[in-house]
Amino acid sequence: MAIIGTTIFSHIIPVIFGFFGLLLIISGILDENNPKLGLGIVLFLAACAFPYVALHALI
């Protein structure tokens, strides 16, 4: 069961966060919408750091 949990936290959730982060970054740049751009940057950075934080807490 732990293998499924670590796979979800290390491979699936970061990809989803990164995908939506990139969409928000692109949309924020094209619409010149700074809050959307900032949210996209934060979400993308969270996607980059999430596997390290989650796996450190699980293992």
PyMOL commands that set and color helices and strands:
alter all, ss='L'
color gray80, all
select helices_A, chain A and resi 2-31+34-58
alter helices_A, ss='H'
color red, helices_A
deselect
rebuild
show_as cartoon
